[in-house]
C-alpha cells in the first residue's frame, strides 16, 4: 500500500505477530483492530486526511457516515502522531528534492497535502536545528507529546474527554470531533440517522 500504511503496519507488528485485520468501511477507510490498544480508523488511499486515533472501541458505518466511539490512549496517540510527523517531514523533504515525481496520478493526489505541510516541515527543521542531539524519530516524539499536551488542540481534547465521539461524513470527506457525549447527542438529535448508526 502506501508508505503511511507501512508505517502504521510496523506499529502493529511490534505488538503482535498476527496478520493485521482490516475492516473496510467505504471510501478507502478501514478499521484496524489486531491490537485493542491501537485500534483506529484511517484512510488507506490518502494518509493526509481524516483519521480517528486509538483506541476506537465501537463504530457504525453505512454509505454516508462512519460514526466512532473513542477512549483516548495517550501513549498510542503520541506514538502514531510522532510517526505521522516524521513521515510528513520525509514526504516534504522528498518533494522538495524531486518535484517532478509528483506529477503521477498517485503522487499527484498527495501533492497538495504535502505542499500544505510546508509550515510543519520548517517547524520540524527548526526544532531539529535547536536540538541536534535528537534523532528524527526522537524529535517527532517530543513534538507529538507537546501537541497532545497543548491546551486547545483536538488531541488534548481527546485526552480531556476520555470518551469522545467522531462523525466522518463520507460524502464530503469531512471529520467532526472529538465530541463529548452531550455534544454527540445534540448532533444525533439534529441529524436524523438510522438506528443502525446510533452508538451507546
C-alpha positions as a printed Julia matrix, in Angstrom:
200×3 Matrix{Float64}:
   0.0     0.0     0.0
   1.35    3.46    0.73
   4.3     4.43    2.94
   1.92    5.55    5.68
   0.13    2.22    5.71
   3.51    0.51    6.0
   4.48    2.78    8.9
   1.25    2.06   10.75
   1.62   -1.62    9.98
   5.05   -1.6    11.64
   3.5    -0.22   14.82
   1.1    -3.13   14.89
   3.83   -5.63   14.04
   5.81   -4.82   17.15
   2.84   -5.7    19.33
   1.64   -8.8    17.5
   2.85  -11.45   15.09
  -0.66  -11.94   13.74
  -1.66  -10.5    10.33
  -3.27   -7.09   10.64
  -7.04   -7.41   10.18
  -8.68   -4.52    8.37
 -12.42   -4.0     8.17
 -13.24   -1.95    5.07
 -15.74    0.82    5.77
 -16.01    2.55    2.38
 -14.15    5.34    0.54
 -10.79    3.7     1.38
 -11.4     3.95    5.13
 -10.56    0.94    7.26
 -10.81   -0.09   10.89
  -7.65   -1.82   12.1
  -8.12   -3.96   15.13
  -5.48   -6.61   15.78
  -4.44   -4.85   18.98
  -7.2    -3.32   21.11
  -4.97   -0.51   22.43
  -4.05    0.53   18.85
  -7.45    0.14   17.19
  -8.1     3.1    14.89
  -9.78    4.24   11.69
  -7.79    5.71    8.82
  -7.75    6.15    5.06
  -5.52    3.79    3.07
  -5.79    5.9    -0.09
  -4.6     9.19    1.39
  -2.57    9.3     4.58
  -3.01   13.07    4.91
  -6.71   13.1     5.66
  -9.09   12.11    8.42
  -8.06    9.54   10.97
  -9.53    8.53   14.3
  -6.73    7.7    16.69
  -6.67    4.87   19.28
  -8.45    3.46   20.77
 -11.65    3.09   18.8
 -13.89    0.93   20.96
 -17.04    0.95   18.83
 -18.16    2.18   15.43
 -21.05    2.08   12.96
 -20.96    2.8     9.25
 -23.09    3.0     6.12
 -22.69    4.64    2.71
 -22.98    8.12    4.27
 -21.24    8.07    7.64
 -18.69    6.41    9.83
 -19.51    7.09   13.47
 -16.98    6.05   16.09
 -16.55    5.99   19.84
 -13.04    6.51   21.15
 -11.45    6.06   24.56
  -8.22    8.01   24.19
  -5.0     6.07   24.61
  -2.46    8.85   25.14
   0.68    6.76   24.63
  -0.65    5.23   21.42
  -1.81    8.62   20.11
   1.62   10.16   20.73
   3.4     7.21   19.07
   1.25    7.28   15.95
   1.24   11.08   15.75
   5.05   11.04   16.02
   5.14    8.56   13.14
   2.87   10.89   11.15
   5.06   13.92   11.87
   8.27   12.11   10.95
   6.77   10.71    7.75
   5.38   14.09    6.72
   8.79   15.64    7.23
  10.28   12.97    4.96
   7.49   13.38    2.39
   8.02   17.13    2.17
  11.8    16.7     2.02
  11.38   14.2    -0.83
   9.01   16.55   -2.65
  11.47   19.46   -2.36
  14.19   17.33   -3.97
  12.01   15.57   -6.56
   9.04   17.8    -7.5
   8.79   16.26  -10.98
   7.91   12.88   -9.46
   4.7    14.33   -8.08
   3.07   14.62  -11.48
   2.0    10.97  -11.48
  -1.58   10.03  -10.7
  -0.78    8.6    -7.26
   1.66   11.27   -6.12
  -0.5    13.97   -7.68
  -3.28   13.13   -5.24
  -0.93   13.75   -2.34
   0.91   16.78   -3.75
  -1.41   19.48   -2.46
  -1.44   17.95    1.03
   2.35   17.72    1.08
   2.76   21.32   -0.12
   0.31   22.45    2.57
   2.64   20.85    5.12
   5.4    23.38    4.47
   4.98   25.12    7.84
   5.09   21.79    9.66
   8.24   20.94    7.73
  10.02   24.15    8.69
   8.84   23.84   12.3
  10.31   20.34   12.45
  13.52   21.6    10.8
  13.78   24.49   13.25
  13.28   22.14   16.2
  15.97   19.82   14.83
  18.4    22.71   14.44
  17.79   23.79   18.03
  18.06   20.26   19.42
  20.73   18.5    17.38
  21.1    15.75   19.97
  17.79   14.18   18.9
  17.25   11.79   16.02
  14.32   12.48   13.67
  12.15    9.91   15.45
  13.03   11.31   18.9
  12.31   14.86   17.75
   8.97   13.76   16.28
   8.04   12.06   19.55
   8.81   15.2    21.56
   6.8    17.38   19.18
   3.89   14.91   19.25
   3.89   14.91   23.06
   3.84   18.7    23.08
   0.88   18.79   20.67
  -1.12   16.27   22.72
  -0.45   18.17   25.95
  -1.15   21.61   24.48
  -4.49   23.05   25.56
  -6.87   23.8    22.72
  -5.7    21.1    20.32
  -8.03   18.34   19.2
  -5.51   15.84   20.56
  -5.62   17.41   24.02
  -9.41   17.48   23.91
  -9.41   13.72   23.26
  -7.47   13.22   26.49
  -9.7    15.61   28.45
 -12.9    13.99   27.16
 -11.62   10.49   27.94
 -14.56    9.24   25.86
 -15.04   11.0    22.51
 -17.32   10.56   19.52
 -16.44   11.17   15.89
 -18.58   11.65   12.79
 -16.95   11.07    9.42
 -19.11   12.26    6.52
 -18.23   10.08    3.53
 -19.98   12.37    1.03
 -17.66   15.31    1.6
 -14.81   13.53    3.39
 -15.1    15.69    6.5
 -14.44   14.65   10.08
 -16.2    16.16   13.09
 -14.84   15.6    16.57
 -13.77   14.96   19.19
 -17.28   15.39   20.61
 -18.14   14.7    24.22
 -21.27   12.67   24.97
 -23.51   15.73   25.3
 -22.38   17.29   22.01
 -22.7    13.96   20.24
 -26.28   13.55   21.46
 -27.07   17.05   20.17
 -25.65   16.09   16.77
 -27.7    12.87   16.69
 -30.86   14.81   17.65
 -30.26   17.33   14.87
 -29.34   14.81   12.17
 -31.82   12.04   11.5
 -29.8     8.85   11.18
 -30.92    5.22   11.1
 -30.94    3.25   14.34
 -28.14    1.08   12.96
 -25.75    4.06   13.2
 -26.55    5.05   16.78
 -23.84    4.34   19.33
 -24.49    3.79   23.06
